[in-house]
Amino acid sequence: MSRAQIRMLPDERRLHLQDGPIDLIVEAFGARNEIQTAYDATTARFTTILDELCTEMPLLRAAVEPGACPLKGMVARRMYDAVAPLACYGFITPMAAVAGAVAEETLAAMRRVAPGLERAYVNNGGDIALHLAPGRSFSIALIDRPDRPSLFGTARIDADEPVRGIATSGWCGRSFSLGIADAVTVLAASAAQADAAATIIANAVNLPGHAGIERAPACELQPDSDLGSRLVTRAVPALTDGEIDRALSAGLACAHDLRNRGLIEEAALHLQSETRSLALPDAPASFPAFTPDRRELAHG
């Protein structure tokens, strides 16, 4: 009997798929028959993903090294391809891209059988894969902290832009972080790329050696963590304006480097009520096409 839980939400538009740690919200727009075909296909693919990943878990939790990809599964290879270019920034494993890669794979299953969809998204706990037909767009909401989300702005994604993936990382989220960012939201060509890049940038928003920041070995909090004994952030005290600026500047420098390498399109970094973005690095709450309150695709 399958472990997966599959149901339509009360609005009868969105599909909820849950299997172990994977928890997806899926929505497609277009002709009714295509939507149903898409939902059937993504459900069938979804029920196989977790078992597929588990067969290669030791390799997925190992640090990425230069060379040929040792992984076999489609989702696992998406994860590897997303993190391999980031190995030069420090320790990273394919698990840094797991949420985004799963979102991508389930979206791809829909698109294979329903090419006429106008729009679609798969939201895996805030890491989102997008499909946009020509002339279509999505608006995404930006949050300041994943653990107690508060909307501080939105951004519009149009079909003629290269962005098809969104991800958020930070020490307050569901995954561990080596840095102190409350939230780093990244726009990239794919959800897996955005997921991996958000992890790296969030790690870079940091104040090494700060006595007030509480850290603990990841393995003490989660024995099977791919981070092993590396220290992850557990609490951040109130910081001075200068400390916030130094931490955000370090993260912003990392984000600029990633964009210069063609690995991301945009990033917004949030720390204790201060936000910086690549578009306008010195302005608070800035992001491409920023508007105060449009809500179409909540990202959190």
N, C-alpha and C positions, 0 to 999 in steps of 0.2 A: 504493500500500500504506500502511495506517495506521501512524503512528509509535507509537500508544498501545499500552502493555503492559497486558494484562488477565488476571488469574488469581485463582483462589481460594487463600487461604492454607491451610497444612497442617491447620488446625483445621476446615476445610470449613464455616466459618460466616461468615468475613469475606472481603470482596472487596477486592483490591488493584488500583487503577487508577493508572497513571503515564503522563504525556505531557509531555515536556520538564521544566519546573520544577514541574509540578503532580503531586503524589503523595498519593493519597487512600487511606484505609482506611474501608470502608463495612461496616456491619452492621445487619441488620434482624431484628426479632423478630415472630413471628406464625405464621399458617398457612404450611405449606411452599410451597403453590402461589402465595400472595401474595408471599412472599419472592423466589421465582424471577422472578415478573413484575416486581417492583420492581428486582431486579438487572439484568434485561434492559433496562429503561427507563433506569436511571441510566447503564448502559454506553453506550447509544445516544446519550444527551445528552452524556456526558463527551467522546466522541470529536470533538465539534464545538466545544468551548469554547475551546481554545487558539487555533485559527485565527480564531475570532470575535473574540477579544480583540486579536489581532495586527493586525487591520484598522483598529483605532482606537487603536493604541498611542501615537501622538504626543499625542492628547488625554488619554489616561489618565495620561501622565507630566507633564502641565501642571498648574500650580496651579489649584485650584478657585476660581472667581470667582462672585460673586452673579449670579443670573439663571437663565434656563431651561437645563436640562441639554442639552448639545450632543451627547450620546452616543446611539447607536442600539441597540446590543445589550442583551439582557436582563441579562447579568452586568455589563456596563459601567455600566448605569443603576443597578443595585444598589450598585455601588461608589460612584458619584457621590452617590446619595441618602444613603449612610452618612457620607461625609466632608463634605458641604456644610455641615451645622450646626456643624462643627468648625473652619471656616476662620477664625473669630474668634480662635482660639488661636495662629495663626501659619501658616507655610507647610505646606500639605498637598495631596496629589494623590490622585486616585481609587485609585492603586496601594496606598495605605495600607489599603485594604479588600479587596484582590484575593483573598487566601486565604479569608477568611470568605465573600465573595460566591460564589466557586466552590463552596464547601461547601454553601451555601444552595441554589444552583441544582441541584446534583446530588441533593440531598435532595428538592427540590420535584418533580423528575422521578419519583422513587419514589412520592411521596405521590399524584401525579395518577392513577397506574394501580393503586395498592394502598392504597385508603383505609382498609382494615381492619387495617393494621399496628398492633401494640401499641406498639412502640418502634422507633426507628431513629436512627442517627447517621452523619454523614460527618465524618471527622477529616482535615483538610488540614494536615498538619505541626503539629498542636497547635491549630489554629483549627477549632472544631467547631460544626456545626449539628445540632440535636436535634429529634426528633419524639417526643412523648409522648401516648398516648391517655389518656383520663380514668382516674385511679387508678394510673397508672404513674409510675415514677421512674427516675433514673439517679444513680449516685454518680461523682464526678469526682475525680481525684487532682491535687493541687497540687504543683508542683515549684519548687525554688529557683533553678535555672539550666538553661536549655534545652541548653547545650552539654555539661553533665555532670549530668543530672537526678538529683535525690534527693528522694524524697517527703517533704514535711513536713506533710501533712494532706490531708483530703478534704472535699468538700461534697456534700450531697444536693440534687438538683433534682427537685421534684415537679411533676406535670402541672398542678396548680392555681396554680403560680407563673408569672409572665410570662417567665421566662428560657427562651430557645431558642437562645442562642448563647454560646460561650465562646471567648476568645482570650487569648494570652499574647504579650507583647512585651518586649524588653530588649536591652541592648547585646551580650549573649552569644548571642543567637539567630541565626536564618538571615538576618534582615534587618538593615539598619543602624538605629542609634538616635542621636539627638542627646543623649540623657541617659545616666545611669550606672546605672539600675536593672538588677539581675541578671535580674529577671522581674517583670512586672506582669500579673496575670491578672484579666480583666474578665468579668463576667456581664451579658448584655444581652438585649433582646428578639429580636435576630437575630445571626447570626454576623458579618455585615458590620459591624453597629454595634459589636459587641464588638471586632472587629479594629481598626477605626479609632480607637476610644476608647483601647484599650490602647496604641496608638502615641503618642497625645497625652499620656497620663499618664506613660508611660515617658520621653518627652522632658522632662517637667516634673521628674522625679526627677533633680536636677542640682546641680552646684556650679560655676557659671560662674566662669571665671578661675582655677580650681584648677591650680596649676603641675604637679602630679603626674599629672594625667589626660592620657593620650595621645589626640590626635584627628588626623584626616586628612581631606582633601577626599574626599567620596564618589566623585567622578568619577575619582579616581586609583586607587581600589580596584575600581570597576566603571564603565567608561566610559559605559554607557547608564543609569546610576542616575537616577531622577527627582529625587534630591536635589541633583544638580549639584555645585557646589563647596562646598556646606555641610559643615561639619566634623562628622564622625561619630566616636563613641567607639571606640577600639581597645584601650585598657587602662586599668584603674582600680587605683591603689595601695591598700594597706591604709589605711582611713580611721579617724579618731577617732570616738568615740561621738557627739560633738557634730556632726561633719560628717555622719555617717549620719543623725542625727536631723533636721538641716536639710534634707538632700536628700529624705528620706522625707516630711517635713512639706510641702514644696513640691508633691510629687506627690499627696499626700493632699488638699491644698487643691483641686487641679485635679479630682481624682476627686469630691470633694464637689460642686463646681460642676456637673459633668456629671450627677450624680445629681439634683441640684436642678432641672436642666433636663429631666429625664425621659429622658436619653439612655443611662443605664446603670442597672443594679440594684445591683451590688456590685463591689468591686475589692479585690484583695490585692496589696500592693507589697512586694517583697523586695530587700534590699540587704545584702550581707555578713553573713549570718546573722540579720539583723533583719527582721521582717515587721510591716507595719501593714495594717489593713483598715478599710473604712468602718463595719463592724459594731461593732468594738471598737478604735478607733484607737490606744489606748495599750497594748494587750496584744499580746505576741508570738504569732505563728502563729495568729491569730484569723480566722475566716471563718464564714459562716452554716452551721449544722449541722456544725461541725467535729468530726471523729473521727480518731483516730490512724492507723488502718491499713486501712480498707475500700478495696478496689480492684475496681471493676467497669468503669469506663471510664477508662483511663489517659490523662491529658492531658499532653502534652509535646512 
